[in-house]
């Protein structure tokens, strides 16, 4: 893989026969994260469960660097912006085998926001999809993500007796004009098994966008993060 600090830059090749300027980019590897969360919603309004995070290509490089060199800050990132998620039994696998995904496995316990008999369950925790990077209405420089991206979030939650689903986020598929960015979300509830399943996929097939493309990119991200803020609503019966 190409070092992160020179991705999407221009280099001068010094060669008598074929020298010149070349663009350095990577069309083979990407930033790939797979997040699988399994858990149960407790009668007192918490989620207890386990997270399995698999990181490949550039995600592996960035996460491993943060885990080794900025461990305290990295571990805090799993506790949520308010630090309300309790992390336990954190384990890491394949640190020294760069041909395999970097794996994190840990248990968690977190409270949920509630109003009266209603409790809200977010669908994007334990991901990096927590803050829209494109809030400014003006952009003069090109947008450089560095690499293409593929993020998959899968949540499997079981509800206890006495708590039922009041509202589920709707099925969504969002694609931009040139189909370089795709967002999809599916949330379903199996009443017999009392199981909630949420699947979110974000795919970024381009690593660079010109400044003139910024308004469309900003609008896409605004819609996507509006969808990501929608929560599952459950209610005590």
C-alpha positions in Angstrom: 0.0 0.0 0.0 1.0 3.6 -0.6 2.0 5.6 2.5 -0.9 7.7 3.8 1.0 11.0 3.7 1.7 10.9 0.0 -1.7 9.6 -1.3 -3.2 11.8 -3.9 -0.1 13.9 -4.4 2.0 14.6 -7.5 5.6 13.3 -7.7 8.4 14.0 -10.1 10.0 10.8 -11.6 13.7 11.4 -12.5 14.4 9.1 -15.4 16.2 10.0 -18.7 13.7 7.9 -20.8 10.4 8.1 -18.9 10.7 10.8 -16.3 8.0 13.3 -15.5 5.1 14.1 -13.2 2.9 11.3 -12.0 -0.2 11.3 -9.8 0.1 9.0 -6.7 -3.2 7.4 -5.9 -4.4 3.9 -4.9 -7.2 2.3 -6.8 -6.6 -1.2 -5.3 -6.8 -0.7 -1.5 -9.3 1.3 0.5 -10.4 2.1 4.0 -12.5 -0.9 5.1 -14.4 -1.3 8.4 -16.9 -4.0 9.4 -18.6 -3.4 12.7 -20.8 -6.1 14.2 -22.7 -5.4 17.4 -24.8 -8.0 19.2 -26.6 -7.2 22.4 -29.7 -7.1 24.5 -31.8 -4.2 25.7 -32.4 -4.5 29.4 -35.7 -3.6 31.1 -34.0 -0.6 32.8 -33.1 1.0 29.5 -29.6 -0.1 28.7 -27.8 -2.1 26.1 -25.3 -4.8 27.0 -23.5 -6.7 24.4 -20.3 -7.3 22.4 -18.6 -5.6 19.5 -16.5 -7.3 16.8 -14.6 -4.8 14.6 -12.7 -5.9 11.6 -10.4 -3.3 9.9 -8.6 -3.8 6.6 -6.3 -2.0 4.3 -5.9 1.7 5.3 -8.3 1.3 8.2 -6.0 -1.3 9.6 -3.0 1.0 9.3 -4.7 4.0 10.9 -6.4 2.0 13.7 -3.2 0.1 14.5 -1.2 3.3 14.7 -3.7 4.9 17.0 -4.0 1.8 19.2 -0.2 1.6 19.6 0.8 5.3 19.8 -2.3 7.1 21.1 -3.9 4.3 23.1 -5.7 6.4 25.7 -7.3 8.7 23.2 -8.1 5.7 20.9 -9.9 3.8 23.7 -11.9 6.9 24.7 -13.2 7.0 21.1 -15.2 3.8 21.8 -16.9 5.4 24.8 -18.9 7.9 22.8 -18.7 11.6 22.7 -20.2 11.9 26.2 -18.1 9.0 27.5 -21.2 7.1 28.6 -20.3 3.8 27.1 -18.5 1.4 29.4 -15.9 -0.8 27.6 -14.7 -4.1 29.1 -12.6 -7.1 28.1 -11.0 -5.3 25.1 -9.0 -7.6 23.0 -7.0 -7.1 19.8 -5.9 -9.7 17.2 -3.5 -9.8 14.2 -1.4 -6.9 15.3 1.7 -8.4 13.8 0.2 -10.0 10.7 -0.3 -7.3 8.2 -1.9 -9.6 5.6 -4.9 -10.2 8.0 -7.5 -7.7 9.2 -6.9 -5.9 12.5 -9.6 -7.3 14.9 -11.0 -5.7 18.0 -13.4 -7.5 20.3 -14.9 -6.1 23.4 -17.9 -6.0 25.7 -19.9 -2.9 26.4 -22.6 -1.4 28.6 -24.4 1.8 27.7 -27.4 3.8 28.8 -30.0 5.0 26.4 -31.9 8.3 26.1 -35.5 8.0 27.3 -38.5 10.2 27.6 -41.3 8.8 29.7 -42.1 5.3 28.4 -40.1 5.9 25.2 -36.5 4.9 24.7 -34.3 5.8 21.7 -31.7 3.4 20.2 -29.0 4.9 17.9 -27.9 2.9 14.8 -24.4 4.2 14.2 -22.5 3.9 17.5 -19.0 2.3 17.4 -18.5 3.8 14.0 -16.7 6.9 12.8 -19.9 8.3 11.3 -20.6 10.6 14.2 -19.7 14.0 12.8 -20.4 15.7 9.5 -17.1 17.0 8.1 -18.7 19.3 5.6 -20.6 22.0 7.5 -19.1 25.1 5.9 -21.0 26.5 3.0 -17.9 27.7 1.2 -15.0 25.6 -0.1 -12.1 26.8 -2.2 -9.8 23.8 -2.1 -10.3 20.3 -3.5 -11.6 17.6 -1.2 -9.1 14.9 -0.6 -10.2 11.8 1.4 -6.9 10.1 0.7 -8.5 6.7 -0.1 -11.7 5.1 -1.1 -13.9 3.9 1.8 -16.2 1.0 2.6 -18.0 1.1 6.0 -20.4 -1.6 7.1 -22.4 -1.5 10.4 -24.5 -4.4 11.5 -26.5 -4.4 14.8 -28.4 -7.3 16.3 -30.4 -6.4 19.4 -32.9 -8.5 21.4 -35.8 -6.8 23.2 -37.1 -8.0 26.6 -40.7 -8.9 27.2 -42.7 -5.8 28.1 -40.9 -3.6 25.6 -42.0 -3.2 22.0 -41.0 -1.3 18.9 -42.8 2.0 18.5 -41.0 3.4 15.4 -38.3 2.1 13.0 -36.2 4.3 10.7 -37.3 3.8 7.1 -35.5 1.9 4.4 -33.1 4.3 2.7 -30.8 4.2 -0.3 -29.0 7.4 -1.2 -26.7 7.7 -4.3 -25.1 10.8 -5.7 -25.2 11.9 -9.3 -22.1 10.1 -10.5 -22.7 7.1 -8.2 -19.4 7.6 -6.5 -21.0 7.8 -3.0 -23.7 5.4 -1.8 -25.5 5.2 1.6 -28.0 2.5 2.5 -29.9 1.6 5.7 -32.2 -1.2 6.5 -33.8 -1.7 9.9 -36.2 -4.6 10.6 -37.9 -6.1 13.6 -38.7 -9.8 14.1 -41.6 -9.8 16.5 -41.5 -13.6 17.2 -37.7 -13.6 18.0 -38.0 -10.1 19.5 -34.9 -9.2 17.4 -33.9 -5.9 16.0 -31.6 -5.9 13.0 -30.0 -2.7 11.6 -27.6 -2.6 8.6 -25.9 0.5 7.4 -23.4 0.7 4.5 -21.4 3.7 3.3 -19.3 3.4 0.1 -17.0 6.0 -1.3 -15.7 5.1 -4.7 -13.6 8.3 -5.3 -10.9 9.6 -3.0 -10.8 13.1 -4.5 -13.4 15.7 -5.5 -12.9 19.1 -7.2 -13.9 22.2 -5.3 -16.7 22.8 -7.8 -18.2 19.5 -6.7 -18.4 20.6 -3.1 -22.0 21.9 -3.0 -23.3 18.5 -4.2 -21.0 16.6 -1.8 -22.1 18.8 1.1 -25.8 18.2 0.3 -25.2 14.4 0.2 -23.5 14.4 3.5 -26.2 16.6 5.1 -28.8 14.1 4.0 -26.7 11.1 5.1 -26.1 12.5 8.6 -29.7 13.5 9.0 -30.6 9.8 8.3 -27.8 8.7 10.7 -29.4 10.8 13.5 -32.7 9.0 13.2 -33.1 6.4 16.0 -35.1 3.3 16.8 -37.9 4.1 19.2 -39.0 1.5 21.7 -41.8 1.7 24.3 -42.7 0.0 27.5 -46.1 -1.8 27.2 
